[in-house]
């Protein structure tokens, strides 16, 4: 038997109360979203509470790859990265 556990991360976009987006990554999307809601998830979401998870992707592999995906999304213009337009 092969007990190799595959790593996976969630890259997500939150729609916040100021109608802007917050992008992040985590291993536990539910736990991380709850942290954003209660003000312990990040400085930005303490000021602008998330309204919903606008989009999320399950990313297999190492943490560095999830960070690369997050960085790619953050570099996109709002028009390019707007998950609500699709």
C-alpha positions, -999 to +999 in steps of 0.1 A: +000+000+000+011+035-008+005+059+020+017+090+001-007+118+010-013+143-017-011+179-006-038+203-017-046+239-011-076+262-018-070+294-037-100+316-032-115+350-040-138+367-014-163+394-023-160+420+005-184+446+019-167+474-001-175+455-034-138+446-038-121+413-038-097+396-015-076+367-028-059+341-006-049+305-002-054+279+026-055+242+034-090+245+050-113+268+032-142+266+057-120+274+087-102+302+068-135+318+057-148+317+093-116+334+104-122+361+079-157+366+091-147+369+128-119+393+121-089+370+125-084+361+089-065+391+077-061+428+081-080+437+049-110+415+059-111+430+094-120+463+077-141+450+049-160+419+059-164+392+033-199+387+020-192+354+002-167+331-014-170+344-050-147+317-065-124+290-053-101+264-068-086+232-053-049+232-062-030+199-059+007+200-050+030+221-029+023+253-010+046+272-034+023+263-063-008+276-045+011+308-037+020+311-074-016+308-084-026+334-058+001+358-070-011+353-106-047+362-097-036+392-077-016+406-107-047+405-130-068+436-135-102+436-118-119+431-152-097+400-158-101+385-124-138+393-117-153+359-109-188+373-111-185+381-148-183+344-158 
